[in-house]
Amino acid sequence: MLHTPATLATPDTLAHTRTRPLHWLATATAMAAVIAAAGLVQPATGSPAAAEEPPAKGPQAAAPDAAAVTYPLDCKGAPRAVTATAQGDLDGDGRPETVAAVRCDAGSGTPPHAVYVLTQDPAEGSRPRVVATLLDTPQRQTATELTVRDRTVTASLLGYSGPEVPRCCPDKKQLAKWRWSDGKFRQELTDSAARSV
């Protein structure tokens, strides 16, 4: 196998490898500039994907407990019964409200419902309370299919076509929606053409 003979360094080539005070001064100046620039640049934290994520929210507030409320419903000594609940942020404040369908727990017939909106202050130890009545018992309707979606309360209301219809057997069904607007709940998109059940 053939080898190329090694090239010997000559005094002319070694002249460029000798260090002189000027070389050391130039090297020190360049290093100082690099260190100073590094001190001005802040290190990146997290990954680019993490920087685009919205800030993490704290623990979500719990919706008010419908069983812990005193309802303004006169049941003449009979107990009150919460028959349906739905939760959601109705007023956009970031805290959920509870909507509760409540009626007197009578032994027979179909007592009418009242539908209430409940809220609870964020202070520790505060109790839930009624802040709005969407449906009251004098309207003589039964609320079913109670939901909260897109800041709107929806319920199917069962009622009676006339006084001769037995109170055990509602014969009309109507869809009702309530939405928070201008500081109060407004009933909207009610199916005014109630249909027979």
TAGI-V216002 format. One record per residue. N is the residue number from 1. RES is the residue in three letters. PHI is phi in whole degrees, 0 to 359 (* if undefined). BURIAL is # if it has 16 or more other C-alpha atoms within 10 Angstrom, else .. D_FIRST is the distance of its C-alpha to the first C-alpha in Angstrom with 2 decimals. Layout:
((N/RES/PHI/BURIAL/D_FIRST) (N/RES/PHI/BURIAL/D_FIRST))
This chain:
((1/MET/*/./0.00) (2/LEU/273/./3.79) (3/HIS/241/./6.60) (4/THR/277/./10.09) (5/PRO/297/./12.56) (6/ALA/293/./15.21) (7/THR/273/./18.49) (8/LEU/273/./21.34) (9/ALA/287/./24.64) (10/THR/255/./27.32) (11/PRO/303/./31.00) (12/ASP/292/./31.54) (13/THR/285/./29.24) (14/LEU/286/./30.70) (15/ALA/297/./34.18) (16/HIS/276/./33.86) (17/THR/261/./32.88) (18/ARG/284/./35.83) (19/THR/273/./38.68) (20/ARG/235/./42.07) (21/PRO/304/./45.42) (22/LEU/294/./45.47) (23/HIS/297/./42.23) (24/TRP/296/./43.73) (25/LEU/295/./46.99) (26/ALA/294/./45.35) (27/THR/295/./43.33) (28/ALA/296/./46.50) (29/THR/295/./48.53) (30/ALA/295/./46.08) (31/MET/295/./46.00) (32/ALA/296/./49.79) (33/ALA/294/./50.10) (34/VAL/295/./47.86) (35/ILE/294/./49.89) (36/ALA/296/./53.17) (37/ALA/294/./52.19) (38/ALA/295/./51.14) (39/GLY/290/./54.59) (40/LEU/277/./56.34) (41/VAL/273/./54.56) (42/GLN/275/./56.16) (43/PRO/292/./53.97) (44/ALA/285/./54.58) (45/THR/247/./56.43) (46/GLY/76/./56.17) (47/SER/268/./54.45) (48/PRO/303/./55.49) (49/ALA/294/./57.25) (50/ALA/292/./59.24) (51/ALA/293/./60.34) (52/GLU/274/./61.93) (53/GLU/287/./63.89) (54/PRO/293/./67.55) (55/PRO/299/./68.52) (56/ALA/292/./69.34) (57/LYS/276/./73.07) (58/GLY/288/./74.79) (59/PRO/299/./76.50) (60/GLN/291/./78.69) (61/ALA/291/./82.42) (62/ALA/279/./84.31) (63/ALA/289/#/86.96) (64/PRO/302/#/90.53) (65/ASP/277/#/91.85) (66/ALA/295/#/94.69) (67/ALA/280/./96.30) (68/ALA/259/./96.74) (69/VAL/249/./98.97) (70/THR/264/./102.75) (71/TYR/269/#/103.64) (72/PRO/278/./106.73) (73/LEU/237/./107.96) (74/ASP/274/./111.51) (75/CYS/254/./111.54) (76/LYS/53/./115.07) (77/GLY/93/./113.83) (78/ALA/283/./111.38) (79/PRO/289/./107.72) (80/ARG/265/#/105.17) (81/ALA/232/./102.20) (82/VAL/272/#/98.87) (83/THR/261/./97.95) (84/ALA/201/#/94.79) (85/THR/221/#/92.40) (86/ALA/212/#/89.55) (87/GLN/235/#/87.36) (88/GLY/171/#/85.64) (89/ASP/277/#/85.57) (90/LEU/273/#/88.56) (91/ASP/253/#/89.02) (92/GLY/77/./85.39) (93/ASP/269/./85.50) (94/GLY/89/./82.52) (95/ARG/245/#/84.70) (96/PRO/285/#/85.82) (97/GLU/255/#/89.47) (98/THR/243/#/91.07) (99/VAL/252/#/93.52) (100/ALA/234/#/95.96) (101/ALA/264/#/98.50) (102/VAL/232/#/101.42) (103/ARG/211/#/104.75) (104/CYS/288/#/107.59) (105/ASP/270/#/107.03) (106/ALA/280/./110.26) (107/GLY/285/./111.19) (108/SER/212/./111.72) (109/GLY/75/./111.19) (110/THR/235/#/108.37) (111/PRO/299/#/108.80) (112/PRO/291/#/107.42) (113/HIS/267/#/104.22) (114/ALA/243/#/103.56) (115/VAL/243/#/100.01) (116/TYR/242/#/98.94) (117/VAL/256/#/95.97) (118/LEU/247/#/94.90) (119/THR/224/#/92.91) (120/GLN/214/#/92.00) (121/ASP/294/./91.47) (122/PRO/289/./88.06) (123/ALA/298/./89.74) (124/GLU/297/./89.19) (125/GLY/88/./92.21) (126/SER/287/./93.70) (127/ARG/258/./95.37) (128/PRO/293/#/94.94) (129/ARG/214/#/97.85) (130/VAL/280/#/99.24) (131/VAL/244/./98.68) (132/ALA/202/./99.79) (133/THR/247/./101.82) (134/LEU/272/#/100.53) (135/LEU/221/#/103.06) (136/ASP/247/#/106.36) (137/THR/297/#/108.50) (138/PRO/300/./111.51) (139/GLN/284/./109.38) (140/ARG/52/#/109.64) (141/GLN/234/#/106.13) (142/THR/250/#/103.50) (143/ALA/264/#/99.89) (144/THR/228/#/97.09) (145/GLU/53/./93.40) (146/LEU/283/#/92.96) (147/THR/220/#/89.58) (148/VAL/233/#/88.01) (149/ARG/208/./85.31) (150/ASP/53/./84.32) (151/ARG/60/#/86.97) (152/THR/231/#/89.68) (153/VAL/267/#/91.96) (154/THR/233/#/92.84) (155/ALA/210/#/95.44) (156/SER/267/#/97.44) (157/LEU/252/#/101.12) (158/LEU/261/#/103.56) (159/GLY/215/#/107.21) (160/TYR/234/#/110.57) (161/SER/282/./112.22) (162/GLY/189/./115.66) (163/PRO/292/./117.76) (164/GLU/280/./118.72) (165/VAL/285/./115.13) (166/PRO/302/./114.81) (167/ARG/289/#/112.69) (168/CYS/276/./110.62) (169/CYS/228/./109.25) (170/PRO/301/#/107.84) (171/ASP/241/#/107.92) (172/LYS/231/#/106.04) (173/LYS/230/#/102.39) (174/GLN/222/#/101.13) (175/LEU/267/#/97.70) (176/ALA/232/#/97.77) (177/LYS/227/#/95.12) (178/TRP/232/#/95.38) (179/ARG/225/#/93.08) (180/TRP/289/./93.16) (181/SER/206/./94.10) (182/ASP/53/./95.76) (183/GLY/82/./96.38) (184/LYS/204/./97.88) (185/PHE/274/#/97.24) (186/ARG/244/./98.30) (187/GLN/279/#/98.92) (188/GLU/217/./97.22) (189/LEU/50/./96.39) (190/THR/281/./99.14) (191/ASP/287/./99.82) (192/SER/288/./103.49) (193/ALA/273/./104.13) (194/ALA/299/#/104.31) (195/ARG/251/./103.91) (196/SER/290/./105.60) (197/VAL/276/./103.81))
